[in-house]
Amino acid sequence: MNYVDQGTAQSKGYYKTQNNQVYIGVDTKTVLNPNGVGRDSVRLQSNRAYTHGLIIADFAHVPGSNCGSWPAL
């Protein structure tokens, strides 16, 4: 993966809001060089550390057994 900054992600459409929903995705158009950097993607992270937490999310679409989404807790 090649994680891009917020400005790049927004300008390339890797994340956007539409109809009160948030879309977060990756570059699906570029044909990659197998020896290259990797696919542009978005990573959500916090600069703050937590010892406990409850995260509630409602995902409209998550790929089943395909790569592209996994929890990294």
mmJSON file of the N, C-alpha and C atoms, coordinates in Angstrom:
{"data_MODEL":{"atom_site":{
"group_PDB":["ATOM","ATOM","ATOM","ATOM","ATOM","ATOM","ATOM","ATOM","ATOM","ATOM","ATOM","ATOM","ATOM","ATOM","ATOM","ATOM","ATOM","ATOM","ATOM","ATOM","ATOM","ATOM","ATOM","ATOM","ATOM","ATOM","ATOM","ATOM","ATOM","ATOM","ATOM","ATOM","ATOM","ATOM","ATOM","ATOM","ATOM","ATOM","ATOM","ATOM","ATOM","ATOM","ATOM","ATOM","ATOM","ATOM","ATOM","ATOM","ATOM","ATOM","ATOM","ATOM","ATOM","ATOM","ATOM","ATOM","ATOM","ATOM","ATOM","ATOM","ATOM","ATOM","ATOM","ATOM","ATOM","ATOM","ATOM","ATOM","ATOM","ATOM","ATOM","ATOM","ATOM","ATOM","ATOM","ATOM","ATOM","ATOM","ATOM","ATOM","ATOM","ATOM","ATOM","ATOM","ATOM","ATOM","ATOM","ATOM","ATOM","ATOM","ATOM","ATOM","ATOM","ATOM","ATOM","ATOM","ATOM","ATOM","ATOM","ATOM","ATOM","ATOM","ATOM","ATOM","ATOM","ATOM","ATOM","ATOM","ATOM","ATOM","ATOM","ATOM","ATOM","ATOM","ATOM","ATOM","ATOM","ATOM","ATOM","ATOM","ATOM","ATOM","ATOM","ATOM","ATOM","ATOM","ATOM","ATOM","ATOM","ATOM","ATOM","ATOM","ATOM","ATOM","ATOM","ATOM","ATOM","ATOM","ATOM","ATOM","ATOM","ATOM","ATOM","ATOM","ATOM","ATOM","ATOM","ATOM","ATOM","ATOM","ATOM","ATOM","ATOM","ATOM","ATOM","ATOM","ATOM","ATOM","ATOM","ATOM","ATOM","ATOM","ATOM","ATOM","ATOM","ATOM","ATOM","ATOM","ATOM","ATOM","ATOM","ATOM","ATOM","ATOM","ATOM","ATOM","ATOM","ATOM","ATOM","ATOM","ATOM","ATOM","ATOM","ATOM","ATOM","ATOM","ATOM","ATOM","ATOM","ATOM","ATOM","ATOM","ATOM","ATOM","ATOM","ATOM","ATOM","ATOM","ATOM","ATOM","ATOM","ATOM","ATOM","ATOM","ATOM","ATOM","ATOM","ATOM","ATOM","ATOM","ATOM","ATOM","ATOM","ATOM","ATOM","ATOM","ATOM","ATOM","ATOM"],
"id":[1,2,3,4,5,6,7,8,9,10,11,12,13,14,15,16,17,18,19,20,21,22,23,24,25,26,27,28,29,30,31,32,33,34,35,36,37,38,39,40,41,42,43,44,45,46,47,48,49,50,51,52,53,54,55,56,57,58,59,60,61,62,63,64,65,66,67,68,69,70,71,72,73,74,75,76,77,78,79,80,81,82,83,84,85,86,87,88,89,90,91,92,93,94,95,96,97,98,99,100,101,102,103,104,105,106,107,108,109,110,111,112,113,114,115,116,117,118,119,120,121,122,123,124,125,126,127,128,129,130,131,132,133,134,135,136,137,138,139,140,141,142,143,144,145,146,147,148,149,150,151,152,153,154,155,156,157,158,159,160,161,162,163,164,165,166,167,168,169,170,171,172,173,174,175,176,177,178,179,180,181,182,183,184,185,186,187,188,189,190,191,192,193,194,195,196,197,198,199,200,201,202,203,204,205,206,207,208,209,210,211,212,213,214,215,216,217,218,219],
"type_symbol":["N","C","C","N","C","C","N","C","C","N","C","C","N","C","C","N","C","C","N","C","C","N","C","C","N","C","C","N","C","C","N","C","C","N","C","C","N","C","C","N","C","C","N","C","C","N","C","C","N","C","C","N","C","C","N","C","C","N","C","C","N","C","C","N","C","C","N","C","C","N","C","C","N","C","C","N","C","C","N","C","C","N","C","C","N","C","C","N","C","C","N","C","C","N","C","C","N","C","C","N","C","C","N","C","C","N","C","C","N","C","C","N","C","C","N","C","C","N","C","C","N","C","C","N","C","C","N","C","C","N","C","C","N","C","C","N","C","C","N","C","C","N","C","C","N","C","C","N","C","C","N","C","C","N","C","C","N","C","C","N","C","C","N","C","C","N","C","C","N","C","C","N","C","C","N","C","C","N","C","C","N","C","C","N","C","C","N","C","C","N","C","C","N","C","C","N","C","C","N","C","C","N","C","C","N","C","C","N","C","C","N","C","C","N","C","C","N","C","C"],
"label_atom_id":["N","CA","C","N","CA","C","N","CA","C","N","CA","C","N","CA","C","N","CA","C","N","CA","C","N","CA","C","N","CA","C","N","CA","C","N","CA","C","N","CA","C","N","CA","C","N","CA","C","N","CA","C","N","CA","C","N","CA","C","N","CA","C","N","CA","C","N","CA","C","N","CA","C","N","CA","C","N","CA","C","N","CA","C","N","CA","C","N","CA","C","N","CA","C","N","CA","C","N","CA","C","N","CA","C","N","CA","C","N","CA","C","N","CA","C","N","CA","C","N","CA","C","N","CA","C","N","CA","C","N","CA","C","N","CA","C","N","CA","C","N","CA","C","N","CA","C","N","CA","C","N","CA","C","N","CA","C","N","CA","C","N","CA","C","N","CA","C","N","CA","C","N","CA","C","N","CA","C","N","CA","C","N","CA","C","N","CA","C","N","CA","C","N","CA","C","N","CA","C","N","CA","C","N","CA","C","N","CA","C","N","CA","C","N","CA","C","N","CA","C","N","CA","C","N","CA","C","N","CA","C","N","CA","C","N","CA","C","N","CA","C","N","CA","C","N","CA","C","N","CA","C","N","CA","C"],
"label_alt_id":[null,null,null,null,null,null,null,null,null,null,null,null,null,null,null,null,null,null,null,null,null,null,null,null,null,null,null,null,null,null,null,null,null,null,null,null,null,null,null,null,null,null,null,null,null,null,null,null,null,null,null,null,null,null,null,null,null,null,null,null,null,null,null,null,null,null,null,null,null,null,null,null,null,null,null,null,null,null,null,null,null,null,null,null,null,null,null,null,null,null,null,null,null,null,null,null,null,null,null,null,null,null,null,null,null,null,null,null,null,null,null,null,null,null,null,null,null,null,null,null,null,null,null,null,null,null,null,null,null,null,null,null,null,null,null,null,null,null,null,null,null,null,null,null,null,null,null,null,null,null,null,null,null,null,null,null,null,null,null,null,null,null,null,null,null,null,null,null,null,null,null,null,null,null,null,null,null,null,null,null,null,null,null,null,null,null,null,null,null,null,null,null,null,null,null,null,null,null,null,null,null,null,null,null,null,null,null,null,null,null,null,null,null,null,null,null,null,null,null],
"label_comp_id":["MET","MET","MET","ASN","ASN","ASN","TYR","TYR","TYR","VAL","VAL","VAL","ASP","ASP","ASP","GLN","GLN","GLN","GLY","GLY","GLY","THR","THR","THR","ALA","ALA","ALA","GLN","GLN","GLN","SER","SER","SER","LYS","LYS","LYS","GLY","GLY","GLY","TYR","TYR","TYR","TYR","TYR","TYR","LYS","LYS","LYS","THR","THR","THR","GLN","GLN","GLN","ASN","ASN","ASN","ASN","ASN","ASN","GLN","GLN","GLN","VAL","VAL","VAL","TYR","TYR","TYR","ILE","ILE","ILE","GLY","GLY","GLY","VAL","VAL","VAL","ASP","ASP","ASP","THR","THR","THR","LYS","LYS","LYS","THR","THR","THR","VAL","VAL","VAL","LEU","LEU","LEU","ASN","ASN","ASN","PRO","PRO","PRO","ASN","ASN","ASN","GLY","GLY","GLY","VAL","VAL","VAL","GLY","GLY","GLY","ARG","ARG","ARG","ASP","ASP","ASP","SER","SER","SER","VAL","VAL","VAL","ARG","ARG","ARG","LEU","LEU","LEU","GLN","GLN","GLN","SER","SER","SER","ASN","ASN","ASN","ARG","ARG","ARG","ALA","ALA","ALA","TYR","TYR","TYR","THR","THR","THR","HIS","HIS","HIS","GLY","GLY","GLY","LEU","LEU","LEU","ILE","ILE","ILE","ILE","ILE","ILE","ALA","ALA","ALA","ASP","ASP","ASP","PHE","PHE","PHE","ALA","ALA","ALA","HIS","HIS","HIS","VAL","VAL","VAL","PRO","PRO","PRO","GLY","GLY","GLY","SER","SER","SER","ASN","ASN","ASN","CYS","CYS","CYS","GLY","GLY","GLY","SER","SER","SER","TRP","TRP","TRP","PRO","PRO","PRO","ALA","ALA","ALA","LEU","LEU","LEU"],
"label_asym_id":["A","A","A","A","A","A","A","A","A","A","A","A","A","A","A","A","A","A","A","A","A","A","A","A","A","A","A","A","A","A","A","A","A","A","A","A","A","A","A","A","A","A","A","A","A","A","A","A","A","A","A","A","A","A","A","A","A","A","A","A","A","A","A","A","A","A","A","A","A","A","A","A","A","A","A","A","A","A","A","A","A","A","A","A","A","A","A","A","A","A","A","A","A","A","A","A","A","A","A","A","A","A","A","A","A","A","A","A","A","A","A","A","A","A","A","A","A","A","A","A","A","A","A","A","A","A","A","A","A","A","A","A","A","A","A","A","A","A","A","A","A","A","A","A","A","A","A","A","A","A","A","A","A","A","A","A","A","A","A","A","A","A","A","A","A","A","A","A","A","A","A","A","A","A","A","A","A","A","A","A","A","A","A","A","A","A","A","A","A","A","A","A","A","A","A","A","A","A","A","A","A","A","A","A","A","A","A","A","A","A","A","A","A","A","A","A","A","A","A"],
"label_entity_id":["1","1","1","1","1","1","1","1","1","1","1","1","1","1","1","1","1","1","1","1","1","1","1","1","1","1","1","1","1","1","1","1","1","1","1","1","1","1","1","1","1","1","1","1","1","1","1","1","1","1","1","1","1","1","1","1","1","1","1","1","1","1","1","1","1","1","1","1","1","1","1","1","1","1","1","1","1","1","1","1","1","1","1","1","1","1","1","1","1","1","1","1","1","1","1","1","1","1","1","1","1","1","1","1","1","1","1","1","1","1","1","1","1","1","1","1","1","1","1","1","1","1","1","1","1","1","1","1","1","1","1","1","1","1","1","1","1","1","1","1","1","1","1","1","1","1","1","1","1","1","1","1","1","1","1","1","1","1","1","1","1","1","1","1","1","1","1","1","1","1","1","1","1","1","1","1","1","1","1","1","1","1","1","1","1","1","1","1","1","1","1","1","1","1","1","1","1","1","1","1","1","1","1","1","1","1","1","1","1","1","1","1","1","1","1","1","1","1","1"],
"label_seq_id":[1,1,1,2,2,2,3,3,3,4,4,4,5,5,5,6,6,6,7,7,7,8,8,8,9,9,9,10,10,10,11,11,11,12,12,12,13,13,13,14,14,14,15,15,15,16,16,16,17,17,17,18,18,18,19,19,19,20,20,20,21,21,21,22,22,22,23,23,23,24,24,24,25,25,25,26,26,26,27,27,27,28,28,28,29,29,29,30,30,30,31,31,31,32,32,32,33,33,33,34,34,34,35,35,35,36,36,36,37,37,37,38,38,38,39,39,39,40,40,40,41,41,41,42,42,42,43,43,43,44,44,44,45,45,45,46,46,46,47,47,47,48,48,48,49,49,49,50,50,50,51,51,51,52,52,52,53,53,53,54,54,54,55,55,55,56,56,56,57,57,57,58,58,58,59,59,59,60,60,60,61,61,61,62,62,62,63,63,63,64,64,64,65,65,65,66,66,66,67,67,67,68,68,68,69,69,69,70,70,70,71,71,71,72,72,72,73,73,73],
"pdbx_PDB_ins_code":[null,null,null,null,null,null,null,null,null,null,null,null,null,null,null,null,null,null,null,null,null,null,null,null,null,null,null,null,null,null,null,null,null,null,null,null,null,null,null,null,null,null,null,null,null,null,null,null,null,null,null,null,null,null,null,null,null,null,null,null,null,null,null,null,null,null,null,null,null,null,null,null,null,null,null,null,null,null,null,null,null,null,null,null,null,null,null,null,null,null,null,null,null,null,null,null,null,null,null,null,null,null,null,null,null,null,null,null,null,null,null,null,null,null,null,null,null,null,null,null,null,null,null,null,null,null,null,null,null,null,null,null,null,null,null,null,null,null,null,null,null,null,null,null,null,null,null,null,null,null,null,null,null,null,null,null,null,null,null,null,null,null,null,null,null,null,null,null,null,null,null,null,null,null,null,null,null,null,null,null,null,null,null,null,null,null,null,null,null,null,null,null,null,null,null,null,null,null,null,null,null,null,null,null,null,null,null,null,null,null,null,null,null,null,null,null,null,null,null],
"Cartn_x":[0.826,0.0,0.872,0.352,0.973,-0.052,0.044,-0.926,-0.662,-1.71,-1.581,-2.154,-1.78,-2.265,-3.71,-4.307,-5.723,-6.03,-5.213,-5.461,-5.435,-4.452,-4.352,-5.54,-5.895,-7.022,-8.314,-8.521,-9.743,-9.755,-8.655,-8.624,-8.744,-8.279,-8.36,-9.622,-10.469,-11.743,-11.65,-10.597,-10.454,-11.35,-11.767,-12.806,-13.667,-14.951,-15.902,-17.171,-17.988,-19.303,-20.354,-21.374,-22.438,-23.695,-24.807,-26.089,-25.974,-25.316,-25.12,-24.35,-23.543,-22.683,-21.256,-20.324,-18.903,-18.39,-17.69,-17.042,-15.554,-14.955,-13.506,-13.052,-12.134,-11.702,-10.242,-9.899,-8.532,-8.534,-7.36,-7.198,-7.56,-8.613,-9.041,-8.798,-8.152,-7.996,-6.575,-5.588,-4.2,-3.751,-3.099,-2.471,-1.093,-0.857,0.351,1.533,2.714,3.966,4.205,4.405,4.606,5.785,6.741,7.906,7.784,6.6,6.396,6.056,5.609,5.335,4.131,3.105,1.876,0.689,-0.497,-1.742,-1.99,-2.362,-2.742,-3.944,-3.912,-4.99,-5.085,-6.151,-6.418,-6.269,-5.641,-5.55,-6.087,-7.024,-7.546,-6.766,-6.234,-5.461,-5.588,-5.252,-5.301,-3.903,-3.583,-2.315,-2.408,-3.616,-3.852,-3.954,-3.424,-3.488,-4.565,-5.24,-6.307,-6.035,-6.407,-6.269,-7.578,-8.698,-10.005,-10.836,-11.794,-12.646,-13.748,-14.754,-15.859,-16.073,-15.902,-16.054,-17.291,-18.225,-19.455,-19.482,-19.646,-19.671,-20.743,-21.342,-22.348,-21.839,-21.363,-20.78,-21.826,-22.022,-22.977,-22.4,-21.092,-20.466,-19.046,-18.757,-17.397,-17.153,-16.063,-15.798,-15.729,-16.364,-16.39,-15.007,-14.587,-13.276,-12.206,-12.538,-11.567,-10.644,-9.461,-8.574,-9.098,-8.778,-9.2,-9.791,-10.207,-10.745,-10.465,-9.924,-9.668,-9.433,-9.786,-9.519,-8.041,-7.468,-6.058,-5.99,-6.514,-6.566,-5.407],
"Cartn_y":[-1.181,0.0,1.246,2.251,3.565,4.519,4.726,5.591,7.047,7.722,9.117,10.046,11.322,12.307,12.69,13.429,13.79,14.555,15.529,16.335,15.5,14.615,13.737,12.794,12.203,11.268,11.952,13.167,13.887,14.283,14.784,15.239,14.077,12.893,11.73,10.898,11.335,10.656,9.394,9.234,8.042,8.124,9.321,9.458,10.651,10.513,11.593,11.339,12.349,12.196,12.395,11.545,11.608,11.021,11.747,11.288,10.875,11.698,11.44,10.162,9.7,8.542,8.93,8.212,8.433,7.281,7.602,6.603,6.662,5.533,5.433,4.282,4.559,3.525,3.662,3.003,2.985,3.373,3.523,3.766,2.474,2.516,1.324,1.452,2.523,2.771,2.571,2.776,2.706,1.264,0.98,-0.322,-0.235,-1.131,-1.047,-1.788,-1.271,-1.949,-2.944,-4.234,-5.215,-4.884,-4.116,-3.734,-2.324,-1.732,-0.346,-0.188,0.997,1.392,0.673,0.455,-0.148,0.732,0.238,0.938,2.07,3.25,4.374,3.985,4.346,3.986,5.011,4.876,5.766,4.966,5.564,4.943,5.931,5.468,6.293,5.959,6.967,6.732,7.905,7.663,8.699,8.913,10.139,10.421,10.142,9.896,9.644,8.138,7.667,6.246,6.022,4.889,4.541,3.161,2.965,1.644,0.863,1.558,0.925,1.712,1.034,1.759,0.878,1.513,0.848,1.583,0.881,1.476,0.867,1.71,1.246,1.815,0.938,1.374,0.591,1.236,0.604,0.676,-0.44,-0.467,-0.883,-0.055,-0.368,-1.415,-1.411,-2.368,-2.644,-3.9,-4.342,-5.583,-5.621,-6.82,-8.055,-9.144,-10.382,-10.946,-11.878,-12.506,-11.856,-10.744,-10.036,-9.194,-8.953,-8.065,-6.64,-5.804,-4.418,-3.908,-4.797,-4.331,-5.356,-4.884,-5.723,-4.827,-5.276,-4.473,-4.558,-3.459,-3.431,-2.812,-3.491,-2.968,-3.434],
"Cartn_z":[0.0,0.0,0.0,-0.62,-0.582,0.02,1.327,2.006,1.646,1.185,0.757,1.816,1.744,2.706,2.4,3.318,3.215,1.934,1.588,0.392,-0.882,-0.984,-2.153,-2.214,-1.078,-1.028,-1.45,-0.988,-1.332,-2.81,-3.306,-4.704,-5.686,-5.306,-6.192,-5.962,-5.023,-4.804,-3.974,-3.204,-2.366,-1.143,-0.789,0.239,-0.107,0.214,-0.064,0.739,0.851,1.478,0.394,0.458,-0.537,0.091,0.025,0.571,2.041,2.838,4.266,4.551,3.606,3.801,3.469,4.067,3.809,2.973,1.9,1.061,1.344,1.631,1.806,0.917,0.01,-0.924,-1.318,-2.399,-2.903,-4.374,-4.927,-6.361,-7.092,-7.88,-8.615,-10.109,-10.534,-11.961,-12.478,-11.634,-12.075,-12.254,-13.381,-13.587,-12.931,-11.995,-11.182,-11.786,-11.492,-11.791,-10.655,-10.927,-9.865,-8.953,-9.448,-8.651,-8.085,-8.244,-7.835,-6.361,-6.021,-4.642,-4.05,-4.813,-4.311,-4.628,-4.334,-4.652,-3.666,-4.184,-3.327,-2.481,-1.213,-0.306,0.81,1.602,2.729,4.015,5.005,6.325,7.342,8.155,9.239,10.493,11.136,12.345,13.288,14.526,15.545,16.098,16.433,17.094,18.584,19.048,20.456,20.71,21.821,22.177,23.229,23.128,24.063,24.654,25.915,26.524,26.471,26.341,26.228,25.22,24.615,23.691,23.135,22.651,21.977,20.657,19.574,18.257,17.61,17.237,16.598,15.189,14.22,12.825,12.076,11.11,10.267,8.835,8.31,6.984,5.955,4.947,3.891,2.942,2.751,1.845,2.313,2.528,2.85,2.011,1.264,0.468,1.358,0.926,1.705,1.963,1.145,1.347,0.478,-0.138,-0.972,-0.109,-0.622,0.113,-0.005,0.924,0.853,2.135,3.033,4.297,5.381,6.465,7.626,8.813,10.005,11.199,11.563,11.895,12.305,13.683,14.666,16.018,16.847],
"occupancy":[1.0,1.0,1.0,1.0,1.0,1.0,1.0,1.0,1.0,1.0,1.0,1.0,1.0,1.0,1.0,1.0,1.0,1.0,1.0,1.0,1.0,1.0,1.0,1.0,1.0,1.0,1.0,1.0,1.0,1.0,1.0,1.0,1.0,1.0,1.0,1.0,1.0,1.0,1.0,1.0,1.0,1.0,1.0,1.0,1.0,1.0,1.0,1.0,1.0,1.0,1.0,1.0,1.0,1.0,1.0,1.0,1.0,1.0,1.0,1.0,1.0,1.0,1.0,1.0,1.0,1.0,1.0,1.0,1.0,1.0,1.0,1.0,1.0,1.0,1.0,1.0,1.0,1.0,1.0,1.0,1.0,1.0,1.0,1.0,1.0,1.0,1.0,1.0,1.0,1.0,1.0,1.0,1.0,1.0,1.0,1.0,1.0,1.0,1.0,1.0,1.0,1.0,1.0,1.0,1.0,1.0,1.0,1.0,1.0,1.0,1.0,1.0,1.0,1.0,1.0,1.0,1.0,1.0,1.0,1.0,1.0,1.0,1.0,1.0,1.0,1.0,1.0,1.0,1.0,1.0,1.0,1.0,1.0,1.0,1.0,1.0,1.0,1.0,1.0,1.0,1.0,1.0,1.0,1.0,1.0,1.0,1.0,1.0,1.0,1.0,1.0,1.0,1.0,1.0,1.0,1.0,1.0,1.0,1.0,1.0,1.0,1.0,1.0,1.0,1.0,1.0,1.0,1.0,1.0,1.0,1.0,1.0,1.0,1.0,1.0,1.0,1.0,1.0,1.0,1.0,1.0,1.0,1.0,1.0,1.0,1.0,1.0,1.0,1.0,1.0,1.0,1.0,1.0,1.0,1.0,1.0,1.0,1.0,1.0,1.0,1.0,1.0,1.0,1.0,1.0,1.0,1.0,1.0,1.0,1.0,1.0,1.0,1.0,1.0,1.0,1.0,1.0,1.0,1.0],
"B_iso_or_equiv":[0.0,0.0,0.0,0.0,0.0,0.0,0.0,0.0,0.0,0.0,0.0,0.0,0.0,0.0,0.0,0.0,0.0,0.0,0.0,0.0,0.0,0.0,0.0,0.0,0.0,0.0,0.0,0.0,0.0,0.0,0.0,0.0,0.0,0.0,0.0,0.0,0.0,0.0,0.0,0.0,0.0,0.0,0.0,0.0,0.0,0.0,0.0,0.0,0.0,0.0,0.0,0.0,0.0,0.0,0.0,0.0,0.0,0.0,0.0,0.0,0.0,0.0,0.0,0.0,0.0,0.0,0.0,0.0,0.0,0.0,0.0,0.0,0.0,0.0,0.0,0.0,0.0,0.0,0.0,0.0,0.0,0.0,0.0,0.0,0.0,0.0,0.0,0.0,0.0,0.0,0.0,0.0,0.0,0.0,0.0,0.0,0.0,0.0,0.0,0.0,0.0,0.0,0.0,0.0,0.0,0.0,0.0,0.0,0.0,0.0,0.0,0.0,0.0,0.0,0.0,0.0,0.0,0.0,0.0,0.0,0.0,0.0,0.0,0.0,0.0,0.0,0.0,0.0,0.0,0.0,0.0,0.0,0.0,0.0,0.0,0.0,0.0,0.0,0.0,0.0,0.0,0.0,0.0,0.0,0.0,0.0,0.0,0.0,0.0,0.0,0.0,0.0,0.0,0.0,0.0,0.0,0.0,0.0,0.0,0.0,0.0,0.0,0.0,0.0,0.0,0.0,0.0,0.0,0.0,0.0,0.0,0.0,0.0,0.0,0.0,0.0,0.0,0.0,0.0,0.0,0.0,0.0,0.0,0.0,0.0,0.0,0.0,0.0,0.0,0.0,0.0,0.0,0.0,0.0,0.0,0.0,0.0,0.0,0.0,0.0,0.0,0.0,0.0,0.0,0.0,0.0,0.0,0.0,0.0,0.0,0.0,0.0,0.0,0.0,0.0,0.0,0.0,0.0,0.0],
"pdbx_formal_charge":[null,null,null,null,null,null,null,null,null,null,null,null,null,null,null,null,null,null,null,null,null,null,null,null,null,null,null,null,null,null,null,null,null,null,null,null,null,null,null,null,null,null,null,null,null,null,null,null,null,null,null,null,null,null,null,null,null,null,null,null,null,null,null,null,null,null,null,null,null,null,null,null,null,null,null,null,null,null,null,null,null,null,null,null,null,null,null,null,null,null,null,null,null,null,null,null,null,null,null,null,null,null,null,null,null,null,null,null,null,null,null,null,null,null,null,null,null,null,null,null,null,null,null,null,null,null,null,null,null,null,null,null,null,null,null,null,null,null,null,null,null,null,null,null,null,null,null,null,null,null,null,null,null,null,null,null,null,null,null,null,null,null,null,null,null,null,null,null,null,null,null,null,null,null,null,null,null,null,null,null,null,null,null,null,null,null,null,null,null,null,null,null,null,null,null,null,null,null,null,null,null,null,null,null,null,null,null,null,null,null,null,null,null,null,null,null,null,null,null],
"auth_seq_id":[1,1,1,2,2,2,3,3,3,4,4,4,5,5,5,6,6,6,7,7,7,8,8,8,9,9,9,10,10,10,11,11,11,12,12,12,13,13,13,14,14,14,15,15,15,16,16,16,17,17,17,18,18,18,19,19,19,20,20,20,21,21,21,22,22,22,23,23,23,24,24,24,25,25,25,26,26,26,27,27,27,28,28,28,29,29,29,30,30,30,31,31,31,32,32,32,33,33,33,34,34,34,35,35,35,36,36,36,37,37,37,38,38,38,39,39,39,40,40,40,41,41,41,42,42,42,43,43,43,44,44,44,45,45,45,46,46,46,47,47,47,48,48,48,49,49,49,50,50,50,51,51,51,52,52,52,53,53,53,54,54,54,55,55,55,56,56,56,57,57,57,58,58,58,59,59,59,60,60,60,61,61,61,62,62,62,63,63,63,64,64,64,65,65,65,66,66,66,67,67,67,68,68,68,69,69,69,70,70,70,71,71,71,72,72,72,73,73,73],
"auth_comp_id":["MET","MET","MET","ASN","ASN","ASN","TYR","TYR","TYR","VAL","VAL","VAL","ASP","ASP","ASP","GLN","GLN","GLN","GLY","GLY","GLY","THR","THR","THR","ALA","ALA","ALA","GLN","GLN","GLN","SER","SER","SER","LYS","LYS","LYS","GLY","GLY","GLY","TYR","TYR","TYR","TYR","TYR","TYR","LYS","LYS","LYS","THR","THR","THR","GLN","GLN","GLN","ASN","ASN","ASN","ASN","ASN","ASN","GLN","GLN","GLN","VAL","VAL","VAL","TYR","TYR","TYR","ILE","ILE","ILE","GLY","GLY","GLY","VAL","VAL","VAL","ASP","ASP","ASP","THR","THR","THR","LYS","LYS","LYS","THR","THR","THR","VAL","VAL","VAL","LEU","LEU","LEU","ASN","ASN","ASN","PRO","PRO","PRO","ASN","ASN","ASN","GLY","GLY","GLY","VAL","VAL","VAL","GLY","GLY","GLY","ARG","ARG","ARG","ASP","ASP","ASP","SER","SER","SER","VAL","VAL","VAL","ARG","ARG","ARG","LEU","LEU","LEU","GLN","GLN","GLN","SER","SER","SER","ASN","ASN","ASN","ARG","ARG","ARG","ALA","ALA","ALA","TYR","TYR","TYR","THR","THR","THR","HIS","HIS","HIS","GLY","GLY","GLY","LEU","LEU","LEU","ILE","ILE","ILE","ILE","ILE","ILE","ALA","ALA","ALA","ASP","ASP","ASP","PHE","PHE","PHE","ALA","ALA","ALA","HIS","HIS","HIS","VAL","VAL","VAL","PRO","PRO","PRO","GLY","GLY","GLY","SER","SER","SER","ASN","ASN","ASN","CYS","CYS","CYS","GLY","GLY","GLY","SER","SER","SER","TRP","TRP","TRP","PRO","PRO","PRO","ALA","ALA","ALA","LEU","LEU","LEU"],
"auth_asym_id":["A","A","A","A","A","A","A","A","A","A","A","A","A","A","A","A","A","A","A","A","A","A","A","A","A","A","A","A","A","A","A","A","A","A","A","A","A","A","A","A","A","A","A","A","A","A","A","A","A","A","A","A","A","A","A","A","A","A","A","A","A","A","A","A","A","A","A","A","A","A","A","A","A","A","A","A","A","A","A","A","A","A","A","A","A","A","A","A","A","A","A","A","A","A","A","A","A","A","A","A","A","A","A","A","A","A","A","A","A","A","A","A","A","A","A","A","A","A","A","A","A","A","A","A","A","A","A","A","A","A","A","A","A","A","A","A","A","A","A","A","A","A","A","A","A","A","A","A","A","A","A","A","A","A","A","A","A","A","A","A","A","A","A","A","A","A","A","A","A","A","A","A","A","A","A","A","A","A","A","A","A","A","A","A","A","A","A","A","A","A","A","A","A","A","A","A","A","A","A","A","A","A","A","A","A","A","A","A","A","A","A","A","A","A","A","A","A","A","A"],
"auth_atom_id":["N","CA","C","N","CA","C","N","CA","C","N","CA","C","N","CA","C","N","CA","C","N","CA","C","N","CA","C","N","CA","C","N","CA","C","N","CA","C","N","CA","C","N","CA","C","N","CA","C","N","CA","C","N","CA","C","N","CA","C","N","CA","C","N","CA","C","N","CA","C","N","CA","C","N","CA","C","N","CA","C","N","CA","C","N","CA","C","N","CA","C","N","CA","C","N","CA","C","N","CA","C","N","CA","C","N","CA","C","N","CA","C","N","CA","C","N","CA","C","N","CA","C","N","CA","C","N","CA","C","N","CA","C","N","CA","C","N","CA","C","N","CA","C","N","CA","C","N","CA","C","N","CA","C","N","CA","C","N","CA","C","N","CA","C","N","CA","C","N","CA","C","N","CA","C","N","CA","C","N","CA","C","N","CA","C","N","CA","C","N","CA","C","N","CA","C","N","CA","C","N","CA","C","N","CA","C","N","CA","C","N","CA","C","N","CA","C","N","CA","C","N","CA","C","N","CA","C","N","CA","C","N","CA","C","N","CA","C","N","CA","C","N","CA","C","N","CA","C","N","CA","C","N","CA","C"],
"pdbx_PDB_model_num":[1,1,1,1,1,1,1,1,1,1,1,1,1,1,1,1,1,1,1,1,1,1,1,1,1,1,1,1,1,1,1,1,1,1,1,1,1,1,1,1,1,1,1,1,1,1,1,1,1,1,1,1,1,1,1,1,1,1,1,1,1,1,1,1,1,1,1,1,1,1,1,1,1,1,1,1,1,1,1,1,1,1,1,1,1,1,1,1,1,1,1,1,1,1,1,1,1,1,1,1,1,1,1,1,1,1,1,1,1,1,1,1,1,1,1,1,1,1,1,1,1,1,1,1,1,1,1,1,1,1,1,1,1,1,1,1,1,1,1,1,1,1,1,1,1,1,1,1,1,1,1,1,1,1,1,1,1,1,1,1,1,1,1,1,1,1,1,1,1,1,1,1,1,1,1,1,1,1,1,1,1,1,1,1,1,1,1,1,1,1,1,1,1,1,1,1,1,1,1,1,1,1,1,1,1,1,1,1,1,1,1,1,1,1,1,1,1,1,1]
}}}
